[in-house]
């Protein structure tokens, strides 16, 4: 279990990065200005992880139950596209 200090450090890092984005000062790794809020969140979480915050990696928690539920919904019966006219 992570310590409280690491969690606080991560929160501070996220807060500062998002503030930079709001002010228009946040830069990406290639040096370009970050305009997207989603990209800013990704950068903030990445930096918080590097600082030692207990943030799980993207997509780390997929349980077998979720996978099974998804599999059930995708395996529906396929019906024929055309209907055949009956002879009278």
C-alpha positions in Angstrom: 0.0 0.0 0.0 1.3 3.4 -0.9 2.1 6.0 1.7 0.1 9.1 2.3 3.1 11.2 1.4 3.3 9.7 -2.1 -0.5 10.3 -2.7 -0.1 13.9 -1.6 2.9 14.4 -3.9 1.0 13.0 -6.8 -2.0 15.3 -6.2 0.3 18.3 -6.1 1.9 17.3 -9.3 -1.4 16.9 -11.1 -2.6 20.2 -9.7 0.5 22.1 -11.0 0.4 20.5 -14.4 -3.3 21.3 -14.9 -2.7 24.8 -13.8 0.1 25.2 -16.4 -2.3 23.9 -19.0 -4.9 26.4 -18.0 -2.4 29.2 -18.2 -1.2 28.0 -21.6 2.3 27.2 -20.4 2.2 23.4 -20.6 4.5 21.9 -23.2 4.7 18.4 -24.5 7.8 16.2 -24.8 8.5 17.4 -28.3 8.3 21.1 -27.2 4.9 22.0 -28.7 2.2 23.7 -26.7 -0.5 21.4 -25.3 -3.9 22.5 -26.4 -6.0 19.4 -25.6 -7.3 18.9 -22.0 -7.1 15.1 -22.4 -3.4 15.4 -23.4 -2.8 17.6 -20.3 -4.5 15.0 -18.1 -2.3 12.2 -19.6 0.8 14.3 -19.0 -0.3 15.1 -15.4 -0.9 11.4 -14.6 2.4 10.3 -16.1 4.3 12.9 -14.1 2.4 11.9 -10.9 3.4 8.2 -11.5 7.0 9.2 -11.9 6.8 11.1 -8.6 5.7 7.9 -6.9 1.9 8.4 -6.7 -0.2 5.2 -6.4 -2.0 5.7 -9.7 -2.6 2.5 -11.7 -1.5 2.2 -15.3 -4.0 2.8 -18.0 -6.2 -0.3 -18.5 -4.5 -2.2 -15.7 -7.8 -3.4 -14.0 -9.8 -5.7 -16.3 -11.3 -8.5 -14.5 -12.3 -11.8 -16.0 -16.0 -11.0 -15.2 -15.8 -7.8 -17.4 -14.1 -9.8 -20.2 -16.8 -12.5 -20.0 -19.6 -10.0 -20.0 -18.2 -8.3 -23.1 -17.8 -11.7 -24.8 -21.5 -12.5 -24.2 -22.7 -9.3 -25.8 -20.6 -9.7 -28.9 -21.6 -13.3 -29.6 -25.2 -12.8 -30.7 -26.9 -14.8 -33.4 -26.6 -13.4 -36.9 -29.8 -13.3 -38.9 -30.0 -13.5 -42.7 -30.0 -10.2 -44.4 -32.6 -11.1 -47.1 -36.0 -12.7 -46.6 -37.1 -15.3 -49.0 -40.6 -14.8 -50.5 -43.0 -17.7 -49.9 -44.7 -19.3 -52.9 -48.6 -19.5 -52.8 
